Amino acid sequence: MIVKKVELHNFRNYENLELSFDSSRNVFIGENAQGKTNLIEGIYLCAFARSFRTQNSANMVMLDRPRASVTVDLVSEDMDKSISVILDRTGKKMIKKDGKVIRKTAELLNNLVVMVFSPEDLRIIKDSPEKRRNFINKELSQIRPRYYECLRLYNEALRQKNSMLKDNLKNSKIDENMLDIYDLQLAKYGTEIVKYRRNFIRILSERAAEIQKSISGGREDLEIRYLCSLSEENQYDALVAARDRDLYSGHSSLGPQRDDMEFLINGKDAKKYGSQGQHRTIALALKLSEIGIARDVIGENPVLLLDDVLSELDEERQTFLFQEIEDVQLFITTTDVNNRILKKMPKGNVYSVKSGTVFKNTLK
Ligand SMILES: Nc1ncnc2c1ncn2[C@@H]1O[C@H](COP(=O)(O)OP(=O)(O)OP(=O)(O)O)[C@@H](O)[C@H]1O
């Protein structure tokens, strides 16, 4: 899949920007706070209908403007597609595909498949379980829209159940029938979520192990384990059995909202015993595996957004990354102008970003 054109209007610090891409290697260079990440965020918005760095979509609207719009034209499976997202200051958004309004995010999700790799991803091993669940959720939602739908419905039922449990702590009033309805819904969607996650983590573990081995010169065996709070068998019974505890604590104690992943190197927990270098290798292995899984499911390469991450990887890991993603369209942001990165992509386009304007220079 290839992004051909990006248009930003009143989006972050871009009043009007139109950029067409004739290379699959695109490097955006600029000092801090010039708009490099904003550009990547715009592309991401057309993939997920949300940002990767704010929950509040109004933040993306240029200050003092009523609305923002982003359009990405792409080619996927030899077909031209155009995705637009229009945001307004009140937080409302409208999504269009080829000029027609799309009402459900699930219908947008695998039109433009993008992966972001940012310095934050390098911390995934040490970060909170929530960050690791986000990683799983983002990838699976893009390639399996049904997963996104299950997650949405699960989270809605969980929100309602938790609010009821919390009220019960204050008023000691519980509607047993309603509680049962919530548990039935949680078990139904939770079972599907766990099946998707188990399968995804199994494939992720196999792929990432190969990459880890290769980068470490055969020294490191990586295993990724799924830490599942509630297995796919008899989720409803387990939820019913946990009711007294949930009523006492005021929240739902079991389910996919508690899941996590564990990383083992040569049988030892990488979180506790791994070096910083090993953590970086795992993060890189995860990202490359994610790309490979997406390619197998959607039948073509996703687009990769490398947001300020290259300078965090040493020469060896950078070289490995570029080798593995030779056919993937790249959008790279960097403040580093020492040409190390540029040498790795002689046919790429380089853009200078300054205060919401972008100039193109083609490398010889
Ligand atoms: N809603 C908005 N309206 C106008 N300007 C905005 C808005 N949101 C962010 N900005 C501006 O965008 C700039 C930050 O852009 P961005 O995050 O893309 O920086 P960057 O070039 O990636 O920098 P760094 O290398 O530090 O990450 C800042 O100047 C900020 O004031």
The ligand as an SDF file (V2000), in Angstrom:
LIG
                    3D

 31 33  0  0  0  0  0  0  0  0999 V2000
   -3.7490   22.8410   17.4370 N   0  0  0  0  0  0  0  0  0  0  0  0
   -2.6200   23.4770   17.0930 C   0  0  0  0  0  0  0  0  0  0  0  0
   -2.6870   24.6710   16.4440 N   0  0  0  0  0  0  0  0  0  0  0  0
   -1.5630   25.3090   16.0690 C   0  0  0  0  0  0  0  0  0  0  0  0
   -0.3120   24.8510   16.3010 N   0  0  0  0  0  0  0  0  0  0  0  0
   -0.1990   23.6800   16.9410 C   0  0  0  0  0  0  0  0  0  0  0  0
   -1.3330   22.9350   17.3670 C   0  0  0  0  0  0  0  0  0  0  0  0
   -0.9080   21.8130   17.9880 N   0  0  0  0  0  0  0  0  0  0  0  0
    0.4420   21.8620   17.9570 C   0  0  0  0  0  0  0  0  0  0  0  0
    0.8680   22.9730   17.3280 N   0  0  0  0  0  0  0  0  0  0  0  0
    2.2670   23.3820   17.0780 C   0  0  0  0  0  0  0  0  0  0  0  0
    2.9330   22.3400   16.3840 O   0  0  0  0  0  0  0  0  0  0  0  0
    4.3040   22.3710   16.7690 C   0  0  0  0  0  0  0  0  0  0  0  0
    4.7480   20.9860   17.2030 C   0  0  0  0  0  0  0  0  0  0  0  0
    4.7660   20.1630   16.0890 O   0  0  0  0  0  0  0  0  0  0  0  0
    5.3090   18.6720   16.1420 P   0  0  0  0  0  0  0  0  0  0  0  0
    4.8110   17.9990   17.3570 O   0  0  0  0  0  0  0  0  0  0  0  0
    5.0070   18.0750   14.8290 O   0  0  0  0  0  0  0  0  0  0  0  0
    6.8750   18.9410   16.3360 O   0  0  0  0  0  0  0  0  0  0  0  0
    8.1050   18.1690   15.7320 P   0  0  0  0  0  0  0  0  0  0  0  0
    8.6030   18.9140   14.5390 O   0  0  0  0  0  0  0  0  0  0  0  0
    7.7880   16.7300   15.5490 O   0  0  0  0  0  0  0  0  0  0  0  0
    9.1270   18.3780   16.9120 O   0  0  0  0  0  0  0  0  0  0  0  0
    9.9870   17.3610   17.8020 P   0  0  0  0  0  0  0  0  0  0  0  0
   11.1960   17.0590   16.9850 O   0  0  0  0  0  0  0  0  0  0  0  0
   10.2870   18.1880   18.9900 O   0  0  0  0  0  0  0  0  0  0  0  0
    9.1440   16.1820   18.1150 O   0  0  0  0  0  0  0  0  0  0  0  0
    4.4700   23.3280   17.8980 C   0  0  0  0  0  0  0  0  0  0  0  0
    5.0310   24.5180   17.3780 O   0  0  0  0  0  0  0  0  0  0  0  0
    3.0440   23.5600   18.3640 C   0  0  0  0  0  0  0  0  0  0  0  0
    2.8530   24.8420   18.8760 O   0  0  0  0  0  0  0  0  0  0  0  0
  1  2  1  0
  2  3  1  0
  2  7  2  0
  3  4  2  0
  4  5  1  0
  5  6  2  0
  6  7  1  0
  6 10  1  0
  7  8  1  0
  8  9  2  0
  9 10  1  0
 10 11  1  0
 11 12  1  0
 11 30  1  0
 12 13  1  0
 13 14  1  0
 13 28  1  0
 14 15  1  0
 15 16  1  0
 16 17  2  0
 16 18  1  0
 16 19  1  0
 19 20  1  0
 20 21  2  0
 20 22  1  0
 20 23  1  0
 23 24  1  0
 24 25  2  0
 24 26  1  0
 24 27  1  0
 28 29  1  0
 28 30  1  0
 30 31  1  0
M  END
$$$$
